[in-house]
């Protein structure tokens, strides 16, 4: 007796396609898409001010952009200084809020924080392979190399 997995695979592919579309739209509507725009924002009052001056500088200096979008960043200042809700707000600047679930070292202060770190409640999108590679850095705009405290996103490829 053979089983037909066609509909299951089709549903899975639909979920992946839907998540990829959400990420594409998040990037398209993100206010920060270049290093220049990030520097301009850093010189104004913004959600980046949730970070300490040292953390803010470390994060800003680590952000990598590629032609396809945000390539990656050093997550250490976010994870060690902010809550998941605050991290979500920061990453929304870049359309990368889907990464928050991987930063499980962040301090949890609210139910919303816990939800953002819980992949099951946050949604399917936090578990698909195009999420990013924790402890890898986007180098030369298209290569992910192992590097502690960095996250290399799919747009680095």
C-alpha positions as CSV (number, residue, x, y, z in Angstrom):
1,X,0.0,0.0,0.0
2,X,1.5,3.3,-1.0
3,X,0.8,6.6,0.7
4,X,0.2,9.8,-1.2
5,X,2.1,12.7,0.5
6,X,1.3,15.1,-2.3
7,X,-1.3,17.2,-0.4
8,X,0.9,17.3,2.7
9,X,3.9,18.4,0.8
10,X,1.8,20.9,-1.1
11,X,0.5,22.4,2.2
12,X,4.1,22.6,3.6
13,X,5.3,24.3,0.4
14,X,2.4,26.8,0.6
15,X,3.4,27.6,4.2
16,X,7.0,28.1,3.2
17,X,6.0,30.3,0.2
18,X,3.6,32.3,2.4
19,X,6.4,32.9,5.0
20,X,8.8,33.9,2.3
21,X,6.3,36.4,0.9
22,X,5.8,37.8,4.4
23,X,9.6,38.3,4.7
24,X,9.8,39.9,1.3
25,X,7.1,42.3,2.2
26,X,8.7,43.0,5.6
27,X,11.9,43.9,3.7
28,X,10.1,46.0,1.1
29,X,8.5,48.1,3.8
30,X,11.4,48.2,6.2
31,X,12.7,51.8,6.7
32,X,16.4,50.8,6.9
33,X,17.9,49.2,3.7
34,X,21.3,50.8,3.5
35,X,24.2,51.6,5.8
36,X,23.7,55.3,5.1
37,X,20.0,55.1,6.2
38,X,21.1,53.2,9.4
39,X,23.7,55.9,10.2
40,X,21.1,58.6,9.7
41,X,18.7,56.8,12.0
42,X,21.5,56.3,14.6
43,X,22.0,60.0,14.8
44,X,18.3,60.6,15.7
45,X,16.1,59.4,18.6
46,X,15.0,55.9,17.7
47,X,14.3,52.4,18.9
48,X,18.1,51.8,18.7
49,X,18.4,54.0,21.8
50,X,17.1,51.1,23.8
51,X,20.6,49.8,23.5
52,X,23.5,51.2,25.6
53,X,25.8,53.5,23.7
54,X,28.4,50.7,23.5
55,X,25.8,48.1,22.4
56,X,24.3,50.5,19.9
57,X,27.7,51.2,18.3
58,X,28.6,47.5,18.3
59,X,25.3,46.5,16.6
60,X,25.3,49.3,14.0
61,X,28.9,48.5,13.1
62,X,28.0,44.9,12.6
63,X,25.0,45.3,10.3
64,X,25.7,44.0,6.7
65,X,23.5,44.7,3.7
66,X,23.6,42.9,0.4
67,X,21.8,43.5,-2.8
68,X,19.1,41.0,-1.6
69,X,18.5,42.6,1.8
70,X,19.9,42.5,5.3
71,X,22.8,40.0,5.2
72,X,23.4,39.7,8.9
73,X,24.4,41.4,12.2
74,X,26.0,40.8,15.6
75,X,23.1,39.7,17.8
76,X,25.0,39.9,21.1
77,X,24.1,43.5,22.0
78,X,20.4,42.8,21.3
79,X,20.3,39.5,23.1
80,X,22.1,40.7,26.2
81,X,20.6,44.2,26.6
82,X,17.0,43.9,25.3
83,X,13.9,41.9,25.8
84,X,12.5,39.9,22.8
85,X,9.8,42.6,22.3
86,X,12.4,45.3,22.1
87,X,14.5,43.1,19.8
88,X,11.5,42.6,17.5
89,X,11.1,46.4,17.3
90,X,14.8,46.9,16.4
91,X,14.8,44.1,13.8
92,X,11.5,45.5,12.3
93,X,13.6,48.4,11.1
94,X,15.3,46.0,8.7
95,X,12.3,43.7,8.0
96,X,14.1,40.9,10.0
97,X,11.7,40.5,12.9
98,X,11.4,36.8,12.1
99,X,14.8,36.2,13.6
100,X,13.8,37.2,17.2
101,X,12.9,33.6,18.1
102,X,16.6,32.5,17.7
103,X,17.8,35.1,20.2
104,X,16.8,32.9,23.2
105,X,19.3,34.5,25.6
106,X,17.3,37.7,25.8
107,X,15.6,38.4,29.1
108,X,11.9,37.7,29.3
109,X,9.8,40.2,31.2
110,X,6.3,39.7,29.7
111,X,4.1,37.1,28.2
112,X,4.7,38.7,24.8
113,X,8.4,38.2,25.3
114,X,7.9,34.5,26.0
115,X,5.6,34.2,23.0
116,X,8.3,35.7,20.7
117,X,10.8,33.1,21.9
118,X,8.4,30.2,21.6
119,X,8.7,29.0,18.1
120,X,5.4,27.0,18.4
121,X,3.4,30.1,19.3
122,X,5.4,32.5,17.1
123,X,4.5,30.6,14.0
124,X,5.8,28.3,11.4
125,X,7.9,31.1,9.9
126,X,10.4,30.9,12.7
127,X,11.4,27.3,11.9
128,X,11.8,27.3,8.1
129,X,15.3,26.9,6.8
130,X,15.5,30.4,5.3
131,X,15.5,31.9,8.8
132,X,19.2,32.5,9.1
133,X,22.3,30.8,10.6
134,X,23.0,31.7,14.2
135,X,26.7,32.0,15.0
136,X,27.6,32.6,11.3
137,X,28.5,36.0,9.8
138,X,27.7,37.3,6.4
139,X,31.1,38.1,4.8
140,X,31.8,39.6,1.4
141,X,28.0,40.0,0.8
142,X,27.4,36.4,-0.1
143,X,29.2,33.9,2.2
144,X,28.3,32.8,5.7
145,X,31.3,31.9,7.9
146,X,31.2,30.6,11.4
147,X,31.4,33.6,13.8
148,X,30.1,33.5,17.4
149,X,27.4,36.1,18.2
150,X,26.5,36.8,14.6
151,X,23.5,35.7,12.5
152,X,23.8,35.3,8.8
153,X,20.5,35.7,7.0
154,X,19.2,34.0,3.8
155,X,19.7,37.3,1.8
156,X,23.5,36.9,2.3
157,X,23.5,34.0,-0.1
